[in-house]
Amino acid sequence: MNYQTNYEGIKTDIQTVGVELNGFLQIRIQNMIAKLKKLWPEMNWIDVYLKQTFKRSIHPRKINVRFGIPGQDLVASEKGYNWKLLLKNVEKKLIRQLSKRKSVVHNI
């Protein structure tokens, strides 16, 4: 399924495979967007890809996030079992990348 929204002026594209986008996932994604927007207000768009496989797998759930900002886009992904933990880890990875980008921008 493909869900396109405009959350706080940011084009949000959420694509799911084998997953129903429920209220919990929507709220967690919106919270992540709000936190990232505070760190980098020039945010243009965000793509979120959620995939769940039903085969016997070590990591049945996967999340990929592309974060559109001026310059190179930021990308983070995570695999595991728990959506909440996966979203939290992806958020941390994006925040780490943003902080590195800010330090490079401020040093120029």
Contacts in CASP RR format, 6 or more apart in sequence:
PFRMAT RR
TARGET T0000
AUTHOR 0000-0000-0000
METHOD contacts of the structure
MODEL  1
MNYQTNYEGIKTDIQTVGVELNGFLQIRIQNMIAKLKKLWPEMNWIDVYL
KQTFKRSIHPRKINVRFGIPGQDLVASEKGYNWKLLLKNVEKKLIRQLSK
RKSVVHNI
1 15 0 8 1.000
1 16 0 8 1.000
1 20 0 8 1.000
1 21 0 8 1.000
2 13 0 8 1.000
2 14 0 8 1.000
2 15 0 8 1.000
2 16 0 8 1.000
3 12 0 8 1.000
3 13 0 8 1.000
3 14 0 8 1.000
3 15 0 8 1.000
3 16 0 8 1.000
3 21 0 8 1.000
4 11 0 8 1.000
4 12 0 8 1.000
4 13 0 8 1.000
4 14 0 8 1.000
5 12 0 8 1.000
5 14 0 8 1.000
6 12 0 8 1.000
7 30 0 8 1.000
7 33 0 8 1.000
8 33 0 8 1.000
8 34 0 8 1.000
8 37 0 8 1.000
10 33 0 8 1.000
10 37 0 8 1.000
10 43 0 8 1.000
10 44 0 8 1.000
10 45 0 8 1.000
10 46 0 8 1.000
11 44 0 8 1.000
11 45 0 8 1.000
11 46 0 8 1.000
12 29 0 8 1.000
12 33 0 8 1.000
12 45 0 8 1.000
12 46 0 8 1.000
12 48 0 8 1.000
13 45 0 8 1.000
13 46 0 8 1.000
13 47 0 8 1.000
13 48 0 8 1.000
14 21 0 8 1.000
14 29 0 8 1.000
14 47 0 8 1.000
14 48 0 8 1.000
14 49 0 8 1.000
14 50 0 8 1.000
15 47 0 8 1.000
15 48 0 8 1.000
15 49 0 8 1.000
15 50 0 8 1.000
16 49 0 8 1.000
16 50 0 8 1.000
16 51 0 8 1.000
17 49 0 8 1.000
17 50 0 8 1.000
17 51 0 8 1.000
17 52 0 8 1.000
18 51 0 8 1.000
18 52 0 8 1.000
18 53 0 8 1.000
18 54 0 8 1.000
19 25 0 8 1.000
19 50 0 8 1.000
19 51 0 8 1.000
19 52 0 8 1.000
19 61 0 8 1.000
21 50 0 8 1.000
24 83 0 8 1.000
24 84 0 8 1.000
25 50 0 8 1.000
25 83 0 8 1.000
25 87 0 8 1.000
28 83 0 8 1.000
28 84 0 8 1.000
28 87 0 8 1.000
29 48 0 8 1.000
29 87 0 8 1.000
32 87 0 8 1.000
32 90 0 8 1.000
32 91 0 8 1.000
32 94 0 8 1.000
33 43 0 8 1.000
33 46 0 8 1.000
35 91 0 8 1.000
35 95 0 8 1.000
36 43 0 8 1.000
36 46 0 8 1.000
36 67 0 8 1.000
36 91 0 8 1.000
36 94 0 8 1.000
36 95 0 8 1.000
36 98 0 8 1.000
37 43 0 8 1.000
39 95 0 8 1.000
39 98 0 8 1.000
39 99 0 8 1.000
39 102 0 8 1.000
40 69 0 8 1.000
40 98 0 8 1.000
40 101 0 8 1.000
40 102 0 8 1.000
42 69 0 8 1.000
42 70 0 8 1.000
43 67 0 8 1.000
43 68 0 8 1.000
43 69 0 8 1.000
44 68 0 8 1.000
44 69 0 8 1.000
44 70 0 8 1.000
45 68 0 8 1.000
46 65 0 8 1.000
46 66 0 8 1.000
46 67 0 8 1.000
46 68 0 8 1.000
47 64 0 8 1.000
47 65 0 8 1.000
47 66 0 8 1.000
48 63 0 8 1.000
48 64 0 8 1.000
48 65 0 8 1.000
49 62 0 8 1.000
49 63 0 8 1.000
49 64 0 8 1.000
49 65 0 8 1.000
50 61 0 8 1.000
50 62 0 8 1.000
50 63 0 8 1.000
50 83 0 8 1.000
51 61 0 8 1.000
51 62 0 8 1.000
51 63 0 8 1.000
52 60 0 8 1.000
52 61 0 8 1.000
52 62 0 8 1.000
53 60 0 8 1.000
53 61 0 8 1.000
54 60 0 8 1.000
59 79 0 8 1.000
59 80 0 8 1.000
59 81 0 8 1.000
60 80 0 8 1.000
60 81 0 8 1.000
61 79 0 8 1.000
61 80 0 8 1.000
61 81 0 8 1.000
61 82 0 8 1.000
61 83 0 8 1.000
61 86 0 8 1.000
62 77 0 8 1.000
62 78 0 8 1.000
62 79 0 8 1.000
62 80 0 8 1.000
62 86 0 8 1.000
63 77 0 8 1.000
63 78 0 8 1.000
63 79 0 8 1.000
63 83 0 8 1.000
63 86 0 8 1.000
63 87 0 8 1.000
63 90 0 8 1.000
64 75 0 8 1.000
64 76 0 8 1.000
64 77 0 8 1.000
65 75 0 8 1.000
65 76 0 8 1.000
65 77 0 8 1.000
65 90 0 8 1.000
65 94 0 8 1.000
66 73 0 8 1.000
66 74 0 8 1.000
66 75 0 8 1.000
67 73 0 8 1.000
67 74 0 8 1.000
67 75 0 8 1.000
67 76 0 8 1.000
67 94 0 8 1.000
68 74 0 8 1.000
69 101 0 8 1.000
74 94 0 8 1.000
74 97 0 8 1.000
74 98 0 8 1.000
74 101 0 8 1.000
76 90 0 8 1.000
76 93 0 8 1.000
76 94 0 8 1.000
76 97 0 8 1.000
77 90 0 8 1.000
78 86 0 8 1.000
78 89 0 8 1.000
78 90 0 8 1.000
78 93 0 8 1.000
79 86 0 8 1.000
80 86 0 8 1.000
END
